[in-house]
Amino acid sequence: MLILLPPSETKRPGGRARPLDLGTLALPQLAPQRAAVIEALAALSADEDAAARALKLSARQRGEIAGNAALRTAPTLAAVDRYTGVLYDALDAGTLDAAARRWLGGHVMIHSAPFGPVAALDAIPAYRLAAGTTLPGLPPLRRLWADAVTDALAAAAPTFVLDLRSEAYAALGPVPAGIRSAYLRVVTRGADGTTRALNHFNKHAKGDLVRALATSRPRIATARGLIDWAGAAGLDVRAGAEGELDLVVRQLSAACSLPCARCSRRSRRGRHRLRSRSGARRPRGTPAPGRR
């Protein structure tokens, strides 16, 4: 199974002195596109005002332009450790044991705008670029990436793809038609049995799901296999629309300390949690000191 995750706008700074090496990234066929985006970002960064307009940066965010200019020499972190935000805080990869992290490295790719899909443990620098950005001198990112990523995924030939990307990033590289796949949506079910999509909280549910998969490391080759594994794990995953699965989240915890405007609340360490069908919380790993 291959899981495709979206990136996050927020990123952890710094890293190891080892610079970006395009030759070590997953899907090496994408090296030409990666190099083209890196060069375009570097060229754009030479004009701070133009870069701020193209990247839609506030005055406080202009410091990220220098990071784009230095992508080839900046320090790197494993991609799964580079990203922060709701999904990656829930995944909390830094607290996973070595076996779970190896599983992430072999089964999870994160689809970034400058590098395309990279393996969870691939080393990347911090950057600023969104899926919908147009870079001077390049075609729209969707046109630049889509066919190349689809072809690279076809060559990788995973047995089953679980697509957790946002629609904007899924458009940068659709899963090949010949590969078994499912696009996951997170929904909640009302008392009348109707379901509605979750927006903000869907990211946390996806991070929690990937953490559960990494800790149990199941062998899954079909959507049916994922549904069966989820049921045994106390999660509710169901067939949705054609080509889709629904992760049904019945209840979210009241306390939340996620660093966002929509979720405030009482417990500094509190988190939304996926709950089992019985309503009991699933156990989680102990958070690392200082992590939020």
BELMO-V592332 format. One record per residue. N is the residue number from 1. RES is the residue in one letter. SS is DSSP state (A for helix, B for strand, O for the rest). PHI is phi in whole degrees, 0 to 359 (NA if undefined). BURIAL is I if it has 24 or more other C-alpha atoms within 12 Angstrom, else O. Layout:
N&RES&SS&PHI&BURIAL ; N&RES&SS&PHI&BURIAL
This chain:
1&M&O&NA&I ; 2&L&B&240&I ; 3&I&B&254&I ; 4&L&B&254&I ; 5&L&B&249&I ; 6&P&B&279&I ; 7&P&O&278&I ; 8&S&O&228&I ; 9&E&O&295&I ; 10&T&O&270&I ; 11&K&B&220&I ; 12&R&O&281&I ; 13&P&O&281&I ; 14&G&O&76&I ; 15&G&O&135&O ; 16&R&B&274&O ; 17&A&O&294&O ; 18&R&O&299&O ; 19&P&O&282&I ; 20&L&O&299&I ; 21&D&O&233&I ; 22&L&A&300&I ; 23&G&A&290&O ; 24&T&A&261&O ; 25&L&O&282&I ; 26&A&O&300&I ; 27&L&O&54&I ; 28&P&A&298&I ; 29&Q&A&299&I ; 30&L&A&272&I ; 31&A&A&304&I ; 32&P&A&298&O ; 33&Q&A&293&I ; 34&R&A&300&I ; 35&A&A&297&I ; 36&A&A&296&I ; 37&V&A&292&I ; 38&I&A&300&I ; 39&E&A&294&I ; 40&A&A&294&I ; 41&L&A&294&I ; 42&A&A&297&I ; 43&A&A&295&I ; 44&L&A&298&I ; 45&S&A&293&I ; 46&A&O&292&O ; 47&D&O&243&O ; 48&E&A&299&I ; 49&D&A&294&O ; 50&A&A&296&O ; 51&A&A&295&I ; 52&A&A&297&I ; 53&R&A&291&O ; 54&A&A&296&I ; 55&L&A&269&I ; 56&K&O&57&O ; 57&L&O&262&O ; 58&S&O&280&O ; 59&A&A&300&O ; 60&R&A&289&O ; 61&Q&A&265&O ; 62&R&O&297&I ; 63&G&O&298&O ; 64&E&A&288&I ; 65&I&A&296&I ; 66&A&A&298&I ; 67&G&A&297&I ; 68&N&A&296&I ; 69&A&A&290&I ; 70&A&O&245&I ; 71&L&O&300&I ; 72&R&O&281&I ; 73&T&O&240&I ; 74&A&O&289&I ; 75&P&O&296&I ; 76&T&B&236&I ; 77&L&B&225&I ; 78&A&B&305&I ; 79&A&A&306&I ; 80&V&A&291&I ; 81&D&A&266&I ; 82&R&A&293&I ; 83&Y&B&277&I ; 84&T&O&239&I ; 85&G&O&100&I ; 86&V&A&301&I ; 87&L&A&299&I ; 88&Y&A&283&I ; 89&D&A&293&I ; 90&A&A&290&I ; 91&L&A&297&I ; 92&D&O&52&I ; 93&A&A&298&I ; 94&G&A&295&I ; 95&T&A&261&I ; 96&L&O&283&I ; 97&D&O&283&O ; 98&A&A&299&O ; 99&A&A&294&O ; 100&A&A&293&I ; 101&R&A&293&I ; 102&R&A&299&O ; 103&W&A&297&I ; 104&L&A&302&I ; 105&G&A&299&I ; 106&G&A&266&I ; 107&H&A&232&I ; 108&V&B&234&I ; 109&M&B&239&I ; 110&I&B&247&I ; 111&H&B&268&I ; 112&S&B&263&I ; 113&A&O&288&I ; 114&P&O&277&I ; 115&F&O&246&I ; 116&G&B&68&I ; 117&P&B&290&I ; 118&V&B&235&I ; 119&A&B&293&I ; 120&A&O&304&I ; 121&L&O&260&I ; 122&D&O&296&I ; 123&A&B&273&I ; 124&I&B&226&I ; 125&P&O&275&I ; 126&A&O&289&I ; 127&Y&O&205&I ; 128&R&O&226&I ; 129&L&O&192&I ; 130&A&O&253&I ; 131&A&O&299&I ; 132&G&O&268&I ; 133&T&O&284&I ; 134&T&O&254&I ; 135&L&O&260&I ; 136&P&O&304&I ; 137&G&O&88&O ; 138&L&O&236&O ; 139&P&O&293&O ; 140&P&O&308&O ; 141&L&A&302&I ; 142&R&A&298&I ; 143&R&A&289&O ; 144&L&A&295&I ; 145&W&A&263&I ; 146&A&A&305&I ; 147&D&A&294&I ; 148&A&A&296&I ; 149&V&A&292&I ; 150&T&A&301&I ; 151&D&A&295&I ; 152&A&A&293&I ; 153&L&A&295&I ; 154&A&A&298&I ; 155&A&A&292&O ; 156&A&A&290&I ; 157&A&O&52&O ; 158&P&O&294&I ; 159&T&O&289&I ; 160&F&O&202&I ; 161&V&B&244&I ; 162&L&B&257&I ; 163&D&B&263&I ; 164&L&O&254&I ; 165&R&O&288&I ; 166&S&O&292&I ; 167&E&A&297&O ; 168&A&A&296&O ; 169&Y&A&279&I ; 170&A&A&299&I ; 171&A&O&290&I ; 172&L&O&279&I ; 173&G&O&179&I ; 174&P&O&303&I ; 175&V&O&294&I ; 176&P&O&303&I ; 177&A&O&298&O ; 178&G&O&277&O ; 179&I&O&253&I ; 180&R&O&296&I ; 181&S&B&206&I ; 182&A&B&212&I ; 183&Y&B&266&I ; 184&L&B&267&I ; 185&R&B&244&I ; 186&V&B&256&I ; 187&V&B&227&I ; 188&T&B&238&I ; 189&R&B&249&O ; 190&G&O&280&O ; 191&A&O&298&O ; 192&D&O&273&O ; 193&G&O&90&O ; 194&T&O&282&O ; 195&T&B&248&O ; 196&R&B&222&O ; 197&A&B&288&O ; 198&L&O&259&I ; 199&N&O&263&O ; 200&H&A&301&O ; 201&F&A&285&I ; 202&N&A&295&I ; 203&K&A&295&I ; 204&H&A&294&I ; 205&A&A&298&I ; 206&K&A&294&I ; 207&G&A&297&I ; 208&D&A&297&I ; 209&L&A&297&I ; 210&V&A&294&I ; 211&R&A&298&I ; 212&A&A&298&I ; 213&L&A&294&I ; 214&A&A&294&I ; 215&T&A&283&I ; 216&S&A&263&O ; 217&R&O&51&I ; 218&P&O&284&I ; 219&R&O&260&O ; 220&I&O&234&I ; 221&A&O&234&I ; 222&T&O&211&I ; 223&A&A&298&I ; 224&R&A&298&I ; 225&G&A&296&I ; 226&L&A&293&I ; 227&I&A&300&I ; 228&D&A&294&O ; 229&W&A&298&I ; 230&A&A&298&I ; 231&G&A&300&O ; 232&A&A&292&O ; 233&A&O&272&I ; 234&G&O&83&I ; 235&L&O&254&I ; 236&D&O&245&I ; 237&V&B&246&I ; 238&R&B&228&I ; 239&A&B&295&I ; 240&G&O&248&O ; 241&A&O&296&O ; 242&E&O&304&O ; 243&G&O&78&I ; 244&E&B&232&I ; 245&L&B&237&I ; 246&D&B&251&I ; 247&L&B&265&I ; 248&V&B&268&I ; 249&V&O&256&I ; 250&R&O&279&I ; 251&Q&O&206&I ; 252&L&O&247&I ; 253&S&O&294&I ; 254&A&O&285&O ; 255&A&O&273&O ; 256&C&O&208&I ; 257&S&O&240&I ; 258&L&O&299&I ; 259&P&O&282&O ; 260&C&O&215&O ; 261&A&O&292&O ; 262&R&O&276&O ; 263&C&O&237&O ; 264&S&O&254&O ; 265&R&O&176&O ; 266&R&O&292&O ; 267&S&O&267&O ; 268&R&O&299&O ; 269&R&O&261&O ; 270&G&O&296&O ; 271&R&O&216&I ; 272&H&O&294&I ; 273&R&O&228&I ; 274&L&O&295&I ; 275&R&B&245&I ; 276&S&O&287&I ; 277&R&O&295&O ; 278&S&O&277&O ; 279&G&O&94&O ; 280&A&O&279&O ; 281&R&B&287&O ; 282&R&O&279&O ; 283&P&O&294&O ; 284&R&O&232&I ; 285&G&O&292&O ; 286&T&O&287&O ; 287&P&O&297&O ; 288&A&O&291&O ; 289&P&O&302&O ; 290&G&O&82&O ; 291&R&O&277&O ; 292&R&O&237&I
